[in-house]
């Protein structure tokens, strides 16, 4: 029997999926504000700190497609619970890490758990709720999960200041236990019974090699030199694995990434937009949290609170953005939103060591939040609406993978573009200069995203009875702000 939102079971299911996905989204941003303390404790350089972030994103982006497929095949509840247990254990390992190398390894394991956990959360709602309640359930999920991404920096700052950077990871342990207990008791099992054949493990392995080779080149290449044989070898391996991955997915009977999804022009456009906008946002947020501490001298708590307006504005206005997109179509919001984000990034170019928060930082953060509000609800609804119902898990996983891959490449590339090397993250002048260069590049990415939306998005894709259960309407909507 389909779930109803006004029942106790329905509410528990939404709560479990929100908490589970929020752990994954939260760890995409909560660690940012802890990076200077991690670097100081472990005497780590900028490339090692990049790996603290990117090892997580790499595993998550490369395997989240496999996680969606496993859930559709073996049971979404089963894979969701396994992911929650895995993620919780990996978080504890990160909190206990004795060196930066062990921390990076723990972050890889976190990413694997997140890849099992994240796609199942939305697919459980898609498959479990009655059509009349599905839109509201998805809206609540996407709103609260999206806000969890934005709340990461202030929460992480408070934990770093009050306890230790290790508390950022230990926070997941009680949350993960709660997710497992609620899920086991309340979530009904669902799967795609039409799926047959073998799991595409070869595709998953090629995805890891592709993203790993390219991201390693972007992070380590500037220090070693582009002519270094190891750098060239990693780049070649990444590009070759990318080509083999696409060939594999094209020929596989049950591919991890069904390339047929991209035959929809709107689905392709929505994911391209997600890639460039979330790449720009993720890269800028990474450097902004370091800039506020190193360049402007903020404590971790104050640096985290500096981005709190993003949380507040998204919480109160995302639902309206989703409703507007459904009423007028997504093309205009998805064009205007990236341009507003680009404007906020251009404004951030003026931030330097002497900037005042109220006059120099806050207006930029508010403008960034406005742009995100305009984008995240329509792009999530558009992505889901343009995919077939029976591929809900895979479509959700694609959206998550694309957003994480955009962030992965941006975090790998932007410090190098800004000239950061070694321990430069602890040098105020160096981090300010790198940040100013990075936000200009990110603004260009957002402008490209706006052009993609205007030229390629079908403005009628949110209309029609087929999509009525998929488009978040009056409920809060945060979309893929975390994925």
C-alpha positions in Angstrom: 0.0 0.0 0.0 1.4 3.4 -0.9 2.5 5.7 2.0 0.6 8.8 2.9 2.3 11.8 4.4 -0.4 12.4 7.0 0.4 9.0 8.7 3.0 8.3 11.4 4.8 5.9 9.1 4.9 8.4 6.3 6.4 11.0 8.5 9.0 8.6 9.9 10.0 7.6 6.4 10.6 11.2 5.4 12.5 11.8 8.6 14.8 8.8 8.0 15.5 9.8 4.4 16.1 13.4 5.3 18.6 12.5 8.1 20.3 10.0 5.9 20.9 12.2 2.9 21.7 15.1 5.2 24.7 13.3 6.6 26.0 12.9 3.1 25.3 16.5 2.0 26.5 17.9 5.3 29.9 16.3 5.0 30.3 17.9 1.6 30.5 21.3 3.3 31.0 20.9 7.1 34.6 19.8 6.7 35.5 23.0 4.7 35.7 25.2 7.8 37.8 22.7 9.7 40.6 22.6 7.0 42.9 25.2 8.5 42.9 23.4 11.9 43.4 20.0 10.2 46.3 21.5 8.2 47.8 22.9 11.4 47.5 19.7 13.4 48.9 17.5 10.7 51.3 20.1 9.1 49.5 19.4 5.8 50.0 21.4 2.6 47.3 22.7 0.2 47.3 19.6 -2.0 46.7 17.4 1.1 43.8 19.5 2.2 42.3 19.3 -1.3 42.5 15.5 -1.0 40.7 15.7 2.4 37.7 17.1 0.4 38.2 15.5 -2.9 38.8 11.9 -1.7 35.2 12.0 -0.4 33.8 13.6 -3.5 35.7 11.2 -5.8 34.3 8.1 -4.2 30.9 9.6 -3.9 30.7 10.8 -7.5 32.2 7.7 -9.0 30.1 5.2 -7.1 26.8 7.0 -6.6 25.5 5.7 -9.9 26.3 2.2 -8.8 24.5 2.9 -5.5 21.4 3.9 -7.3 21.5 0.8 -9.5 22.1 -1.5 -6.5 19.1 0.0 -4.7 16.8 -0.4 -7.7 17.9 -4.0 -8.0 18.4 -5.4 -4.5 16.1 -3.2 -2.5 16.3 0.6 -1.8 15.7 0.1 1.9 18.4 -2.6 2.1 21.1 -0.5 0.3 20.1 2.6 2.2 20.6 0.9 5.6 23.9 -0.6 4.5 25.1 2.8 3.3 24.1 4.3 6.7 26.0 1.7 8.6 29.0 2.1 6.4 29.0 5.9 6.5 28.7 5.9 10.3 31.6 3.6 10.7 33.8 5.5 8.3 32.9 8.8 10.1 34.2 7.3 13.3 37.4 6.3 11.6 37.9 9.9 10.3 37.4 11.2 13.8 40.1 8.9 15.1 42.6 9.5 12.2 46.2 9.8 13.5 47.5 11.4 10.2 46.3 13.2 7.2 46.9 10.1 5.1 44.6 8.1 7.4 42.0 10.9 7.3 42.0 10.8 3.4 41.6 7.1 3.5 38.6 7.5 5.9 37.1 10.1 3.7 37.3 7.6 0.8 35.3 5.1 2.8 32.8 7.9 3.8 32.3 8.5 0.1 31.6 4.8 -0.6 29.0 4.8 2.2 27.5 8.0 0.9 27.2 6.5 -2.6 25.0 3.8 -1.2 23.0 6.2 1.0 22.3 9.3 -1.0 20.5 8.0 -4.1 18.2 5.7 -2.1 16.8 8.5 0.0 15.0 10.2 -2.9 14.2 6.9 -4.7 12.5 5.6 -1.5 10.1 8.6 -1.5 9.5 8.3 -5.3 8.6 4.7 -5.0 6.9 4.6 -1.7 4.5 7.5 -1.5 1.1 7.8 -3.1 1.1 10.1 -6.1 -1.0 12.7 -4.3 1.6 13.1 -1.5 4.8 12.5 -3.5 5.4 16.1 -4.4 5.1 17.3 -0.8 7.3 14.5 0.5 10.0 15.3 -2.1 9.6 19.0 -1.4 10.2 18.4 2.4 13.2 16.1 1.6 14.8 18.5 -0.8 14.3 21.6 1.3 15.7 20.1 4.5 18.5 18.2 2.7 19.5 21.3 0.8 19.6 23.4 4.0 21.8 20.8 5.6 24.4 21.7 2.9 24.3 25.3 3.8 24.3 24.8 7.5 27.5 22.8 7.3 30.0 25.7 7.7 28.4 27.3 10.8 27.9 23.9 12.5 31.4 22.9 11.6 32.8 26.1 12.9 31.1 25.7 16.2 32.3 22.2 16.6 35.9 23.1 15.7 35.9 26.0 18.2 34.0 24.3 21.0 35.5 20.8 20.8 37.9 19.8 17.9 37.8 19.3 14.2 37.4 15.6 15.0 33.9 16.4 16.4 32.9 17.2 12.8 33.1 13.5 12.0 31.9 12.1 15.3 28.7 14.0 14.9 27.6 11.5 12.3 27.8 8.5 14.7 24.6 9.2 16.7 22.8 10.5 13.6 23.8 7.3 11.7 22.6 5.1 14.5 19.2 6.9 14.5 18.9 6.6 10.7 19.4 2.8 10.9 17.0 2.3 13.7 14.2 4.4 12.1 14.8 2.9 8.7 14.6 -0.7 9.8 11.4 -0.1 11.6 9.4 2.2 9.3 10.7 2.2 5.7 9.0 -0.3 3.3 11.1 -2.2 0.9 10.9 -1.4 -2.9 12.8 -2.4 -6.0 12.6 -2.4 -9.8 11.5 -6.0 -10.5 12.1 -5.6 -14.2 15.9 -5.3 -13.8 17.8 -8.5 -14.9 21.4 -9.3 -15.8 24.7 -8.5 -14.1 25.7 -5.4 -12.0 27.9 -3.1 -13.9 31.0 -3.3 -11.7 33.3 -2.7 -14.6 31.6 0.6 -15.3 32.0 1.6 -11.6 35.7 0.7 -11.7 36.3 2.8 -14.9 34.4 5.7 -13.3 36.8 5.6 -10.3 39.8 5.5 -12.6 38.5 8.3 -14.8 37.7 10.8 -12.0 40.7 9.7 -10.0 43.2 10.2 -12.8 41.8 13.6 -13.9 41.5 15.0 -10.4 45.0 13.8 -9.4 46.4 15.6 -12.4 44.6 18.8 -11.5 45.7 18.7 -7.8 49.3 17.4 -8.1 50.1 18.7 -11.6 50.9 22.3 -10.7 53.5 21.3 -8.1 55.1 18.5 -10.2 54.9 20.3 -13.5 52.7 19.5 -16.5 55.7 17.7 -18.2 56.2 15.3 -15.3 55.9 11.7 -16.6 53.7 10.7 -13.6 51.3 13.7 -14.3 51.1 12.9 -17.9 50.5 9.2 -17.1 47.7 10.1 -14.7 46.1 12.4 -17.2 46.3 9.8 -20.0 44.9 7.1 -17.7 42.0 9.4 -16.6 41.1 10.3 -20.2 41.4 6.7 -21.4 39.2 5.4 -18.6 36.7 8.1 -19.5 36.5 6.9 -23.1 36.3 3.2 -22.0 33.6 4.1 -19.4 31.4 5.7 -22.1 32.1 2.8 -24.5 31.2 0.3 -21.7 28.0 2.1 -20.8 27.0 2.2 -24.4 27.3 -1.5 -24.9 26.4 -3.0 -21.5 23.1 -4.8 -21.2 22.4 -3.2 -17.8 24.7 -0.1 -17.7 25.4 1.7 -14.5 24.8 4.9 -16.4 22.0 4.4 -19.0 23.2 6.8 -21.7 19.7 6.8 -23.1 18.7 9.1 -20.3 20.7 11.8 -22.1 18.6 11.5 -25.2 16.3 13.9 -23.4 17.7 17.4 -24.3 16.3 18.8 -21.1 17.8 16.0 -18.9 21.2 16.7 -20.5 20.8 20.4 -20.1 19.8 20.2 -16.4 22.8 18.1 -15.7 25.2 20.3 -17.6 23.8 23.2 -15.6 24.2 21.3 -12.4 27.8 20.5 -13.2 28.9 24.1 -13.9 26.9 25.9 -11.2 27.7 23.5 -8.4 31.3 23.3 -9.5 31.4 27.1 -9.3 29.6 27.2 -5.9 31.6 24.3 -4.4 35.0 25.7 -5.4 34.2 29.2 -4.2 32.8 27.9 -0.9 36.0 25.9 -0.3 38.2 28.9 -0.7 35.8 31.3 1.0 35.9 29.5 4.3 39.7 29.4 4.2 39.8 33.1 3.2 37.7 34.2 6.1 40.0 32.4 8.6 43.4 33.0 7.0 42.8 36.3 5.2 40.4 38.1 7.5 41.4 36.4 10.8 38.0 34.9 11.7 37.7 32.1 14.1 36.2 28.8 12.7 32.9 29.6 14.4 32.7 33.1 13.0 33.8 31.9 9.6 31.0 29.4 9.6 28.4 31.9 10.8 29.4 34.2 8.0 27.6 31.9 5.5 24.5 31.5 7.7 22.4 33.9 5.5 22.5 31.2 2.8 20.8 28.8 5.2 18.1 31.2 6.3 17.3 32.5 2.8 17.1 29.0 1.3 14.9 27.8 4.1 12.3 30.5 3.8 12.3 31.1 0.0 13.1 27.8 -1.8 9.5 26.6 -1.7 8.3 29.8 -3.5 11.0 29.3 -6.1 9.8 25.8 -6.8 6.2 27.0 -7.1 7.2 29.8 -9.5 9.1 27.4 -11.7 6.1 25.1 -11.9 3.9 28.0 -12.8 6.0 29.8 -15.4 8.3 27.0 -16.5 12.0 26.4 -15.4 13.8 28.1 -18.3 13.7 31.7 -16.9 14.6 30.8 -13.3 17.4 28.5 -14.5 18.8 31.3 -16.7 18.4 34.1 -14.1 19.6 32.1 -11.1 23.1 31.4 -12.5 23.5 35.0 -13.5 22.7 36.1 -10.0 25.3 33.7 -8.6 27.8 35.0 -11.1 27.1 38.5 -9.9 27.7 37.5 -6.3 31.0 35.9 -7.3 32.1 39.0 -9.2 31.2 41.0 -6.1 33.4 38.7 -4.0 36.4 39.6 -6.1 36.6 42.8 -4.1 37.0 41.0 -0.7 40.5 41.4 0.7 42.4 41.4 4.1 40.8 44.8 5.1 37.2 44.0 4.2 34.5 44.6 6.7 31.9 41.8 7.0 28.8 43.9 6.9 29.8 46.0 3.9 32.2 43.7 2.1 31.2 40.0 2.8 27.5 39.9 3.8 26.1 41.5 0.6 28.0 39.0 -1.5 26.7 36.1 0.6 23.1 37.3 0.5 23.3 37.7 -3.3 24.8 34.2 -3.6 21.9 32.8 -1.5 19.3 34.5 -3.7 20.9 32.9 -6.8 20.9 29.5 -5.2 17.3 29.8 -4.2 16.4 30.6 -7.8 18.3 27.6 -9.2 18.1 24.6 -6.8 14.4 23.9 -6.8 13.8 24.2 -10.5 16.9 22.3 -11.5 16.0 19.3 -9.3 12.4 19.2 -10.4 13.5 19.5 -14.1 16.0 16.7 -13.8 13.5 14.3 -12.2 10.7 15.4 -14.5 12.7 14.6 -17.6 13.6 11.1 -16.6 11.2 8.0 -16.8 9.5 7.0 -13.5 11.1 3.5 -13.5 14.6 5.0 -13.5 14.1 7.1 -10.4 17.1 5.7 -8.5 19.5 6.1 -11.4 18.2 9.6 -12.4 18.7 10.7 -8.8 22.1 9.2 -8.7 23.1 10.9 -12.0 22.1 14.3 -10.6 24.1 13.7 -7.4 27.1 12.4 -9.4 27.1 15.4 -11.7 27.0 17.9 -8.8 29.8 16.1 -6.9 31.9 15.8 -10.0 31.6 19.5 -10.7 32.7 20.3 -7.1 35.5 17.7 -7.4 37.0 19.3 -10.5 36.5 22.9 -9.2 38.2 22.2 -5.8 41.1 20.5 -7.7 41.4 23.2 -10.3 40.7 26.6 -8.6 43.6 26.6 -6.1 46.0 25.9 -8.9 44.5 28.7 -11.0 45.0 31.0 -8.1 48.6 29.9 -7.7 48.3 28.2 -4.3 51.0 25.7 -3.4 52.5 24.1 -0.3 51.3 25.9 2.9 50.0 28.9 1.1 46.6 28.3 2.6 48.1 29.8 5.8 49.5 32.9 4.1 46.8 35.8 4.0 48.1 37.5 0.9 48.3 34.3 -1.1 44.9 33.0 -0.2 43.3 36.4 -0.9 44.9 36.5 -4.4 43.9 32.9 -5.1 40.3 33.6 -4.0 40.0 36.7 -6.2 41.2 34.7 -9.3 39.0 31.7 -8.5 35.7 33.7 -8.2 36.3 35.3 -11.6 36.6 31.9 -13.1 33.6 30.6 -11.2 31.5 33.5 -12.4 32.3 32.6 -16.0 31.2 29.0 -15.3 27.8 30.3 -14.0 27.4 32.5 -17.1 27.9 29.4 -19.2 25.3 27.6 -17.1 22.8 30.4 -17.8 23.4 30.1 -21.6 22.8 26.4 -21.4 19.5 26.8 -19.6 18.2 29.5 -22.0 19.1 27.5 -25.1 18.3 23.9 -24.1 15.7 23.7 -21.3 12.2 22.7 -22.3 10.0 25.3 -20.6 7.0 22.9 -20.5 8.8 20.0 -18.9 7.1 20.5 -15.5 3.6 20.5 -16.9 1.3 17.6 -17.4 -0.3 14.8 -15.2 2.7 12.5 -15.6 4.9 14.8 -13.6 2.5 15.9 -11.0 3.9 13.5 -8.4 7.5 14.6 -9.1 7.5 18.4 -8.9 7.9 19.9 -5.4 5.3 22.6 -5.0 4.3 24.2 -1.7 6.8 22.5 0.5 10.3 23.8 1.2 12.7 22.9 -1.6 16.5 22.8 -1.5 17.0 20.5 -4.5 20.5 19.3 -5.1 22.2 21.9 -3.1 23.9 18.9 -1.7 23.4 16.9 -4.7 
